[in-house]
Amino acid sequence: MSGEADMSQSRRSQGPMLNFTKMHGLGNDFMVVDAISQPFRLRPEMIRELADRNFGIGFDQLLVVEPPGLPDVDFRYRIFNSDGSEVEQCGNGARCFARFVRDQRLTNKKVIRVQTAKGVIELRVGRAGMVTVDMGVPELNPPAIPFAADRRKDVYTVELGGDTVELSAVSMGNPHGVLLVDDVDTAPVGEYGPRLENHPRFPARANIGFLQIVDRTHVRLRVFERGSGETMACGSGACAAVVAGCLRGLLDNRVDVELKGGRLVIEWQGEGAPVMMEGPTASVFEGQLRLPADQPPRRRKSTRHSDAKSGTNRQNNRHRQPATSRP
Ligand SMILES: N[C@H](CCC[C@H](N)C(=O)O)C(=O)O
């Protein structure tokens, strides 16, 4: 399927056409743009407009394919939430990224190394749209998550108005808080999600997972995502949830994670080991978009993107905390 959208308010302000592909990983949906073959630069307010499911294309995240910034990687992978904030990681998006660069003939590799704002991850393309991602080693030290705590614990107690909640804090490159619940169907996702996403103990905000342990190899999970709200699935959230369950001694090393949109398989051999995620990808349609003329052409020289106000230095530095821009 293909479609054409016109975001320029009038014919006078006609800007360049932009090709994009609409994809999803278990219903966590993306607008994916090849910024290698076409000039591309969007301001946060434009991303918010495009993300709108009534007035725009509609997506949870915008994924951007850029040329590599390091010698031993194939592409740079940039991620923007629907609120326009640039972030460090998107697991479902990483699987779709791998499928996209092959579908678009940007590579014929089956093992693809991509540079994110928080380091390099490896994508391995399987059969029938399945992709396995090495999501890297989870970060558990509070300052690196970031999470405000005087020392590292497996479970923290957080004041929430008159209540207190217990949660684990994990970074998969992006920050996550994970709460145990008896039943995800009745979990207070809408009430606790936004309050914990913006809790002062998460200075860069956080994705909030509600985890139901079915047994040691099967969990159910809902995630209220930073900058996007509850999604049908969250890949990095599934990884963080399995890490949290393992730290509590409740899960084995290989776990089926059942999300609203479907199932991911997550493996973690324990502290110091990377988290491996396997799941499906889907490509829904190709589209063309006419941008407003005031979208400035992409600066090819700069190595530092200030347009997304991400505060993320383009040089890849694992230890730098990229600030996410608040809309
Ligand atoms: N909302 C996330 C980014 C997208 C993560 C999610 N879609 C995934 O599959 O990991 C954040 O602000 O860190």
The ligand as a MOL file (V3000), in Angstrom:
LIG
                    3D

  0  0  0     0  0            999 V3000
M  V30 BEGIN CTAB
M  V30 COUNTS 13 12 0 0 0
M  V30 BEGIN ATOM
M  V30 1 N 9.6290 5.2300 25.0220 0
M  V30 2 C 11.0030 4.7290 25.0710 0
M  V30 3 C 11.5640 4.5580 23.6360 0
M  V30 4 C 10.8470 3.4350 22.8870 0
M  V30 5 C 10.9910 2.1130 23.5900 0
M  V30 6 C 10.0720 0.9980 23.1070 0
M  V30 7 N 9.1700 1.3260 22.0460 0
M  V30 8 C 10.8520 -0.2840 22.8260 0
M  V30 9 O 10.4000 -1.1040 22.0110 0
M  V30 10 O 11.9080 -0.4660 23.4740 0
M  V30 11 C 11.8800 5.7310 25.8690 0
M  V30 12 O 11.5170 6.9040 25.9500 0
M  V30 13 O 12.9230 5.2920 26.3720 0
M  V30 END ATOM
M  V30 BEGIN BOND
M  V30 1 1 1 2
M  V30 2 1 2 3
M  V30 3 1 2 11
M  V30 4 1 3 4
M  V30 5 1 4 5
M  V30 6 1 5 6
M  V30 7 1 6 7
M  V30 8 1 6 8
M  V30 9 2 8 9
M  V30 10 1 8 10
M  V30 11 2 11 12
M  V30 12 1 11 13
M  V30 END BOND
M  V30 END CTAB
M  END
